Amino acid sequence: MITKEKIIDTLQLCYDPEIPIDLWNLGLIYDINFDENNISILMTLTTPGCTMINVIADDVKQKLLNLEGVESVEVNVTFDPVWTPEMMTETGREKLGFSVKKNKKNDKEENWE
């Protein structure tokens, strides 16, 4: 049976060839839809001019097709909204060495270094 957790686990095996972080933790996956046998992914890339668009989308598709019970996978790439580093998960930020400045008055996140 297909579950969102299995899909996310699989997406964490897909990488942007130029960045050593998986697509999920980079925040490139915008939407996941699935039923018993079909998966649809809406994703983006870090830049609209990325020449690896087909390689990355095909990698996502092939890895998801390897999940038990999956009959079809549709991968759509959009650039709306445009990806920004703030879309990364905390894990992705840590792996890339991003840190968050804290406002000393109220200890809230202020901006990225």
RASULNOR-V705831 format. One record per run of one state. SS is the DSSP state (~ for helix, > for strand, _ for the rest). FROM is the first residue (numbers start at 1). TO is the last residue. Records with the same first field share a line. If there is no record, write none. Layout:
SS = FROM-TO, FROM-TO
//
This chain:
_ = 1-3, 12-14, 16-21, 27-28, 35-37, 44-52, 66-71, 78-84, 88-89, 97-99, 103-108, 113-113
~ = 4-11, 23-26, 53-65, 85-87, 90-96
> = 15-15, 22-22, 29-34, 38-43, 72-77, 100-102, 109-112
//
